[in-house]
Amino acid sequence: MLALEGGTILHGSLRGASSSAQGDLIFSTAASGWGEILTDPSYAGQIVILTHPMVGSYRIDPAELESSRVQPRALVVTRLVTPPAGPGRSLEELLVEAGIPALEGIDTRALMLELRRGAARRAVIRPAADEGGAVSEARGIPGWEAIDQVAAVSTRSTYTLAADGARRGRAALVDYGVKRSLLRALTGRGLEVIVLPYDATAATVAALEPDLVVLSPGPGDPARMAPQIATVLELAADALAGGPPILGICLGHQLLALAAGAATRRLAVGHHGGNHAVLELATGRVDIGAHNHEVEVLDGPALSAAGYQVSHRDLHDGTLEGLAHASGRIASVQFHPEGAPGPIDAARVFDTAVGRATA
């Protein structure tokens, strides 16, 4: 059964690993991309509801995996199918290997609507007995904002990726939970990429003499990351003084805003999926983008006082989706321009950042 802290109980069949799980419920509207979803570090510690009515219909190529392990605690699905034999792994095989359960037979769209109406999101998956105990267990799960997921998903040591083709420059990327597809987006544009742990200092970054600094996506609440906010403030000051420009993506975008004195807050249900329309204000262009974030940056006087303008808006709910500094040396986006899974309409974000850094 799936038990929510508010008292909702749903029954289904256990697939994947034979184990229990607990965490915050989030839903993804993606209609494919199972391998990318399961291995995206931004899903660390969560129970993912897949709203598409049938999942698992194709085998997962190892090249689709975004990190070295499955990141969510569990999946909740309506129907999990077994694909034909062939190369790669089935969704269920990937779950079994990782020790991750999936609960099948749930009306995931109805559950998604319950969350959208404000249902509390802490939940457990466990054997269908003692419903009261299951609800109590869900209520006892530590709050999302209290858990440091970034430390668990970041690289523990610095490593370097060579440029794909002719080398145009060097990027220093601070890894808060980076996806492999984002790294490929940079190396594929001619950058050597040095990947640093989440607790790297501004001095460590500067010593690498990069042409571009990239602040990666990642899981969790940015407001609890005081040391990283202080580091980003130093990096931003260096960029504005003529040092390497900065590109922030998702969590990196949020940290830049917090370093500028802005505030963030958790969205009611988060943005997870590949169907969000985002308006680029300067051009009027609309991109359908890949999103995976729980937090929004709040627009306000602190951003304009620090020299930032809003560059992108979500057309679904008006969420601030991008910032650009008046100097042209700092830019950030809340969405994932690398896609994986999802549209790559906004991949030019990388073209612009690399072009400016290597001009």
Phi, psi and omega in degrees: 000158172250122180241125178263152183299336179280355177111350178294134177235128178232139183249142178205195180249141182275129174234176182071222181282149178272079182210166175266169180205156175215149180166185176277137176279132168225160178237147174244134179269005181298141180264358177200190178084036184298318181296318180294318180296314184294334185248010176282119182301338180292346176268006185304132174081004184249161170259118187262125173264125177260115186281341176297134191291340178225130180230159177089016189281356176223162180275149188262121178284139177305332180292345180275351184281133187266351177203183186276356182209165174287133187260319179294162177281332183191166172242151172234124187224161173277310181216126178249117183255160177258123182283166176300157178297150180165188180291158181084181182246150172285163177301318181292322177299319179297320179294315181298315180300326182271353182073032185248128179277157170230135177258118183253153176097014179263139172284089189291332179288322176295320178295319177300318179294326176296318177296320180294334177277001173109013179298138176298146198252354176287137187206162175228151169245123182203170180305149186282073175205151178058066182299321179297320178294326179293318179296319178297321177298318179299320180292340181268358180293136177303143180297149180307320185286351184265353188253131177270092179279332186298317181301331182280336185254343181288154172299147179267346180217154181289140174216163185236137174247131181286153175295146176271104184093207182296132181282125179256341183170189183234136174245138169257118183248123175272120190268103173262000184141052189286150175264146179299327180294329176291319177298319178295326179297327180278311180295328179291345176257019172089015180260133162286132185242122174258117184262125185247150176298161184299336182260018176299144180271163177299324179295321178297317178298313183298325181296339179281348181051054182283159172273339182211139172252129180243128176256117194277169168293173176173174184269168168090185185268115181294335184295341180271001187259059185303316179297322180289324177298317179297320178296316180297323176300318177295317180297320179295318178298321178294319179299317182288341178268009178107001177285187184298140177293165186236138168239121176252137180231125175060253178300323177299322175298316181295320180294322176299317180294317178296321178296333178277357179098003178281175179244159173233161173210156179283134175289158182300317180227358180079169175247113181219112179148187186241027187231028180268127177273124182240129180265127171271111192296324185291329186249342186079005180285140177248125176248142169269121193237161174273130183230145173201078181211149180259347192238147171239150172275134180269126176291147180177179185297335181297322181294312180294324178296330179273001176095010182264147170241149175287126182257335184219147176227141173284127182277352174283313187224007177079006181303140174294122187242002178189153178227148175222130179278146183300334180287342185081005186257354178223131175217152179208153176225147180276335183270185183247096182294344178280351182067228173061076356272168176124173181296154176244032179305324188262019181299341179295346173305319178291319179302315181296314182295315181292320179299317179293322184288332186251005181295000000 
